[in-house]
Amino acid sequence: MSEITSANQQDDAGVPRGRIARGRRLVVDILRAETDRTLAQRTAVIAFFIRASSAAIALVSQILLARWLGSHEYGVFAFAFVTLVIVGGLLPMGFPTAGQRFIAEYAEAGQSGLLRGFLDGSRLLMVAIGTTVSLLGALGLWLFGDLIDRQYLLPLYLILVCLPAYALMEVQDGIARNYSWIDLALALPYLVRPLIIIAIVGGTMLAAGSADAITGAYALIGAIWFTGVLQTLLLELRLRRRVPKVARVYAWKPWVITSLPIFLVESFYMLLTNTDVLVLSIYESPDKIGIYYAAVKTLALISFVPFAVTAASAHKYAEYGATGDRAKLEAFVRDTVNWTFWPALAATLAMLAAGKPLLWLFGPEFVDGYPLLFILVLGLMARAMVGPVDRVMNMLGQQNVCALIYAVAFALNLVLNFTLIPLFGLAGAAWATSLALIAESILLFFGARARLGLHVFILNGKR
């Protein structure tokens, strides 16, 4: 009897059965990362912990900034920062995402010249675009600055200085992810950068006794340029050991043709998720914008889950698509949807439970933003239910369809913002964003099913 029991409790390798044993084996497999699936899991776990750590740092930094600057100056800083995120996120023109596709294809085919050409050419292009847009932006502010509220004008001038380094880091993020160098992709922008901002603004507070949105803008310049230069040096050292030293071959036409639809996708998504703050600046005071922005930043941990999964998986979709391995592709898509939804659900419940005390840390007036959390999470959970479906479509040649879907979602979001904000204020902005994200998620689900035959939804029925 004891022999039978022993046999039932152990597998062929002598490892005890049961949940604890399976859990141990899963952890060991992820740490070893001997298969594509476990490598992706390990990368996703690392990415999540980096972003979770950065969420804590970012939350503390935003709390300190709100306390140091006050709700009015914090609202001005939030407007300038969101403008930087939108413009800086659009500058790479889809090259970071397209790079995850091209790098995988060139490495698989042994086309080292094209690989080296893309790695170097895309980075030089980003610096050139960032510099050009900075100069044109400064000219535009000089010519049409009278149309902008003067309290926003100088911070907008200052963030233009950040654009070349910001664009460079965006494309280097995509390159580093493709080689599973998730530490290099995320640590500097999401861990080091906010610490530098805190140090600069905090140092100003100690030295001068006060700080404002202009101080925050100068801190952004220092943090972005320092981390951008350091990331470039570290990435180049790793690439030299990984990529053969061959003559560069540039294929600008296919790169641009592939990148432009992805650029449209990412442009519409960037606008979709940030239009609320920009439209609020038309109807509401900086104090109200600060309260809304604090609510959005409080929910940041939820969005880090899909970010982490995407960081680990996008290039694998491209790889499986290039090799034609349909079974691995479908299984991997199911995995990534599950990796996205369940942790996002847990994070959502935790943030709703802790939302009010977290907002209080920004300042007593910021607690007014607590009801907004319950509205905003509806859109975030709708997106989590379909996982990184947009990256699946982009990596598998359906970037045009994805761009169209995002265009529709952005248009809906814009209409809803201009309709609901005058009627309901901050709640109107939250509803506009959530309803647009829900519509986008539904369209992406049907788009992936119709064009790729993939069932990208948490209730798949297959395991």
C-alpha positions in Angstrom: 0.0 0.0 0.0 2.8 2.4 0.9 4.5 1.6 -2.5 1.3 2.5 -4.3 0.9 5.7 -2.3 4.5 6.6 -3.1 4.0 5.9 -6.7 1.0 8.1 -6.8 2.8 11.0 -5.1 5.8 11.0 -7.4 6.3 11.5 -11.2 8.9 9.7 -13.3 11.6 12.0 -12.1 10.8 11.3 -8.5 9.3 14.8 -7.9 6.3 14.8 -5.6 3.0 15.5 -7.3 0.5 18.1 -6.2 0.2 21.8 -6.4 3.3 22.6 -4.4 5.5 20.4 -6.6 4.0 21.7 -9.8 4.6 25.2 -8.5 8.2 24.4 -7.8 8.7 22.9 -11.2 7.1 26.0 -12.8 9.4 28.4 -10.9 12.5 26.3 -11.9 11.4 26.2 -15.5 10.9 29.9 -15.6 14.3 30.6 -14.0 16.0 28.2 -16.4 14.1 29.6 -19.4 15.0 26.6 -21.6 11.9 27.0 -23.9 10.4 29.9 -25.7 7.4 29.8 -23.4 9.4 29.9 -20.2 11.7 32.5 -21.6 8.7 34.7 -22.4 7.3 34.0 -18.9 10.6 35.0 -17.2 10.9 38.1 -19.4 7.3 39.0 -18.5 7.9 38.5 -14.8 11.1 40.6 -14.9 9.2 43.3 -16.9 6.3 43.2 -14.5 8.5 43.6 -11.4 10.5 46.4 -13.0 7.3 48.2 -13.9 5.7 47.3 -10.5 8.8 48.8 -8.8 8.6 51.8 -11.1 4.9 52.1 -10.2 5.8 52.4 -6.6 8.6 54.9 -7.4 6.3 56.8 -9.8 3.5 56.9 -7.3 5.9 58.2 -4.6 7.4 60.7 -7.0 3.9 62.0 -8.1 2.8 62.3 -4.5 6.0 64.3 -3.7 5.6 66.5 -6.7 1.9 67.1 -5.9 2.9 68.0 -2.3 5.8 70.2 -3.3 4.2 71.9 -6.3 0.6 72.2 -5.0 -2.4 71.2 -7.0 -2.3 74.2 -9.4 1.4 73.9 -10.4 1.1 70.1 -10.4 -1.8 70.4 -12.9 0.4 72.6 -15.2 3.3 70.1 -14.9 0.9 67.2 -15.7 -0.3 69.0 -18.8 3.3 69.5 -20.0 4.3 66.0 -19.1 1.3 64.5 -21.0 2.2 66.6 -24.0 5.8 65.2 -23.9 4.5 61.6 -23.7 2.2 62.1 -26.7 4.7 63.9 -28.9 7.6 61.8 -27.8 5.6 58.6 -28.3 4.6 59.6 -31.8 8.1 60.6 -33.0 9.5 57.0 -33.5 6.9 56.5 -36.3 6.2 52.9 -35.5 9.9 51.8 -35.7 10.2 50.3 -32.2 7.3 47.9 -32.9 8.3 47.2 -36.5 11.8 46.6 -35.3 10.6 43.7 -33.2 9.4 42.2 -36.4 12.3 43.0 -38.6 15.0 42.0 -36.1 13.4 38.6 -35.6 13.1 38.1 -39.4 16.7 39.2 -40.2 18.2 37.1 -37.3 16.2 34.0 -38.4 17.3 34.4 -42.0 20.9 35.3 -41.1 20.8 38.7 -42.9 23.3 40.4 -40.7 23.8 43.4 -43.0 20.2 44.3 -42.9 20.1 43.6 -39.2 23.0 46.0 -38.5 21.5 48.5 -40.8 18.2 48.6 -39.0 19.8 48.7 -35.6 21.9 51.7 -36.4 19.8 53.4 -39.0 16.6 53.5 -36.9 18.4 55.1 -33.9 20.0 57.8 -36.1 16.7 58.5 -37.7 15.0 59.0 -34.3 17.6 61.6 -33.2 17.2 63.4 -36.5 13.4 63.4 -36.2 13.4 64.5 -32.5 15.8 67.4 -33.3 13.7 68.5 -36.2 10.4 68.4 -34.3 12.0 70.3 -31.4 13.0 73.1 -33.7 9.7 73.3 -35.5 7.8 73.1 -32.2 9.8 76.0 -30.8 9.0 78.0 -34.0 5.4 77.1 -33.7 5.2 78.2 -30.0 7.0 81.5 -30.9 4.5 82.2 -33.7 1.3 81.1 -32.1 2.1 81.3 -28.4 -0.5 83.9 -27.8 -3.2 81.2 -28.4 -1.9 79.2 -25.4 -2.5 80.0 -21.8 0.8 81.6 -20.6 1.1 79.4 -17.6 1.6 76.4 -20.0 3.9 78.2 -22.4 7.4 78.0 -20.8 7.0 74.3 -19.7 6.1 73.5 -23.3 9.2 75.2 -24.6 11.3 73.3 -22.1 10.0 69.8 -22.9 10.9 70.3 -26.5 14.5 69.9 -25.4 13.7 66.3 -24.3 12.4 65.1 -27.7 15.6 63.8 -29.4 16.6 61.7 -26.4 13.0 60.6 -25.7 12.6 59.3 -29.3 15.9 57.5 -29.2 15.0 55.7 -26.0 11.7 54.6 -27.5 13.4 52.8 -30.4 16.1 51.4 -28.2 13.4 50.0 -25.9 12.1 48.0 -28.9 15.6 46.7 -29.8 16.4 45.7 -26.2 13.1 43.8 -25.8 13.8 41.8 -29.0 16.9 40.4 -27.4 15.1 39.9 -24.1 17.3 42.5 -22.5 14.3 43.7 -20.5 16.5 45.2 -17.8 18.1 47.5 -20.3 14.8 48.3 -21.9 12.9 49.3 -18.8 15.2 50.0 -15.8 16.6 53.4 -17.0 13.3 55.0 -18.2 11.1 53.5 -15.5 13.3 53.3 -12.4 16.2 55.7 -12.8 14.4 58.5 -14.6 11.7 59.2 -11.9 14.4 59.1 -9.2 16.4 61.8 -11.0 13.3 63.9 -11.3 12.6 63.6 -7.5 16.2 64.4 -6.8 16.2 67.6 -8.9 12.9 68.9 -7.7 13.6 67.9 -4.1 17.0 69.5 -4.2 15.4 72.7 -5.5 13.0 72.6 -2.6 15.8 72.3 -0.1 17.9 75.0 -1.7 15.2 77.6 -2.6 12.3 76.6 -0.4 9.9 76.3 -3.3 9.4 74.7 -6.7 6.9 75.0 -9.6 6.0 73.4 -12.9 9.1 75.0 -14.5 11.3 73.2 -12.0 9.6 70.0 -13.0 10.3 70.7 -16.7 14.0 71.2 -16.0 14.0 68.0 -14.0 12.5 66.2 -17.0 15.3 67.5 -19.3 18.1 66.3 -17.0 16.5 62.9 -16.3 15.7 62.1 -19.9 19.0 63.1 -21.4 21.0 61.3 -18.7 19.1 58.1 -19.1 19.1 58.3 -22.9 22.8 58.7 -23.2 23.5 55.9 -20.7 21.1 53.5 -22.3 22.7 54.2 -25.7 26.2 53.3 -24.4 25.0 50.1 -22.6 23.0 48.9 -25.6 25.9 49.5 -28.0 28.2 47.4 -25.8 25.7 44.5 -25.8 25.0 44.7 -29.5 28.7 44.5 -30.3 28.9 41.1 -28.6 25.6 39.9 -30.2 25.5 41.2 -33.8 28.2 40.4 -36.3 30.4 43.3 -37.5 29.4 43.5 -41.2 28.6 46.2 -43.7 25.3 47.9 -43.0 22.5 47.4 -45.5 19.6 49.8 -45.4 16.1 48.9 -46.7 14.3 52.1 -45.9 11.3 51.5 -48.2 10.1 48.3 -46.6 10.9 49.6 -43.1 8.8 52.8 -43.7 6.0 51.0 -45.5 5.7 48.5 -42.6 6.2 51.1 -39.8 3.7 53.7 -41.0 0.5 51.7 -40.3 1.9 50.7 -36.9 2.7 54.4 -36.4 -1.0 55.2 -37.0 -2.0 52.4 -34.6 0.3 53.8 -31.9 -0.6 57.4 -32.6 -4.3 56.7 -32.2 -3.7 54.7 -29.1 -1.5 57.4 -27.6 -4.1 60.0 -28.3 -6.9 57.7 -27.1 -5.3 57.3 -23.7 -4.2 61.0 -23.3 -6.8 63.1 -25.0 -8.8 63.4 -21.7 -6.1 65.4 -20.1 -5.7 67.7 -23.1 -9.4 68.3 -23.5 -9.8 68.9 -19.7 -7.3 71.7 -20.1 -9.8 73.5 -22.2 -12.7 73.3 -19.8 -11.2 72.8 -16.3 -8.6 74.6 -14.1 -5.1 73.2 -13.5 -6.3 72.2 -10.0 -9.0 69.9 -11.5 -6.5 68.5 -14.0 -4.1 67.7 -11.2 -6.9 65.7 -9.4 -7.8 63.8 -12.5 -4.1 63.0 -13.3 -3.5 61.8 -9.8 -6.4 59.3 -10.2 -4.9 58.1 -13.5 -1.5 57.7 -12.0 -2.9 55.7 -9.1 -4.2 53.1 -11.5 -0.9 52.9 -13.3 0.0 49.5 -11.9 -2.9 47.9 -13.8 -1.6 49.0 -17.2 1.9 47.7 -16.3 0.6 44.1 -16.5 -0.2 44.2 -20.3 2.9 46.2 -20.8 5.0 43.5 -19.2 3.4 40.8 -21.2 3.8 42.7 -24.5 7.4 43.4 -23.7 8.0 39.7 -23.4 5.9 38.4 -26.3 5.7 40.7 -29.3 8.8 39.4 -31.1 7.7 35.8 -30.5 4.4 36.4 -32.4 6.6 37.6 -35.3 8.9 34.6 -35.0 6.0 32.1 -35.0 4.4 33.9 -37.9 7.7 33.8 -39.9 8.2 30.1 -39.3 4.5 29.2 -39.9 4.1 27.3 -36.6 0.4 27.8 -36.2 0.0 25.5 -33.1 2.7 27.4 -31.2 1.2 30.7 -32.2 -2.3 29.8 -31.0 -1.0 28.4 -27.7 1.2 31.4 -27.1 -1.6 33.8 -27.8 -3.8 32.0 -25.3 -1.0 32.1 -22.7 -0.4 35.8 -23.1 -4.1 36.6 -22.8 -4.2 34.7 -19.5 -0.9 36.3 -18.3 -2.5 39.7 -19.0 -6.1 39.3 -17.6 -5.7 37.5 -14.2 -2.8 39.7 -12.8 -4.6 42.8 -14.1 -7.8 41.7 -12.3 -5.9 41.2 -9.1 -4.2 44.6 -9.5 -7.5 46.3 -10.2 -9.1 44.9 -7.0 -6.1 45.9 -4.9 -6.0 49.5 -6.4 -9.8 50.0 -5.8 -9.4 48.9 -2.2 -6.4 51.2 -1.5 -7.4 54.0 -3.9 -8.8 56.5 -1.3 -5.8 56.5 1.1 -3.4 56.6 -1.9 -5.1 59.6 -3.3 -5.1 61.3 0.1 -1.3 61.0 0.1 -1.3 63.5 -2.9 -3.2 65.9 -0.7 -6.6 66.1 0.9 -8.2 67.7 -2.1 -7.1 64.8 -4.4 -9.5 62.3 -2.6 -12.2 63.9 -4.8 -10.8 61.8 -7.6 -11.6 58.4 -5.9 -15.0 57.8 -7.7 -13.1 58.2 -11.0 -11.2 55.0 -10.3 -14.3 52.9 -10.6 -15.1 54.4 -14.0 -11.5 54.2 -15.4 -11.0 50.5 -14.5 -13.9 49.5 -16.8 -11.9 50.4 -19.8 -8.7 49.0 -18.5 -10.3 45.6 -17.7 -12.0 45.5 -21.2 -8.5 45.8 -22.7 -7.0 43.2 -20.4 -9.7 40.7 -21.5 -8.2 40.6 -25.0 -4.6 40.7 -24.0 -2.0 42.1 -26.3 -4.2 41.6 -29.3 -3.0 44.8 -31.0 0.6 43.5 -31.0 -0.5 40.1 -32.3 -2.1 41.9 -35.3 0.9 44.2 -35.9 3.4 41.4 -35.8 1.3 39.2 -38.2 0.8 41.8 -41.0 -2.6 43.2 -39.9 -1.3 46.6 -38.9 -3.6 48.3 -41.4 -6.7 46.8 -39.8 -5.4 47.6 -36.4 -4.8 51.2 -37.4 -8.3 51.5 -38.7 -9.7 50.2 -35.4 -7.6 52.6 -33.4 -8.7 55.5 -35.6 -12.4 54.7 -34.9 -11.7 54.3 -31.2 -9.9 57.7 -31.1 -12.6 59.4 -33.0 -15.2 58.1 -30.6 -13.0 59.1 -27.6 -12.6 62.6 -29.0 -16.4 63.0 -29.6 -17.2 61.6 -26.1 -14.6 63.9 -24.4 -16.0 67.1 -26.0 -19.6 65.9 -25.3 -19.2 64.6 -21.7 -16.6 66.9 -20.1 -18.8 70.0 -20.4 -21.7 68.1 -18.9 -20.0 66.0 -16.2 -16.5 67.4 -15.7 -13.9 64.9 -14.6 -16.4 62.0 -14.6 -17.2 62.8 -18.2 -13.5 62.5 -19.1 -13.3 59.1 -17.3 -16.4 57.8 -19.0 -15.2 58.9 -22.4 -11.9 57.1 -22.0 -13.5 53.9 -20.7 -16.2 53.7 -23.3 -13.7 54.2 -26.1 -11.4 51.5 -24.7 -14.4 49.1 -24.4 -15.3 49.8 -28.1 -11.7 49.4 -29.1 -11.4 46.0 -27.4 -14.5 44.6 -29.1 -13.3 45.7 -32.5 -9.8 44.3 -31.9 -11.4 40.9 -30.9 -13.5 40.7 -34.0 -10.6 42.0 -36.2 -8.2 39.3 -34.9 -10.8 36.6 -35.4 -11.8 37.7 -38.9 -8.3 38.3 -40.3 -6.2 35.8 -38.4 -8.6 33.2 -37.2 -7.5 33.7 -33.6 -9.8 33.7 -30.6 -8.2 36.5 -28.5 -10.4 36.6 -25.5 -10.0 35.5 -21.9 -13.0 33.1 -22.1 -11.4 31.0 -24.9 -12.4 27.5 -23.6 -9.0 26.1 -24.5 -6.2 25.5 -22.1 
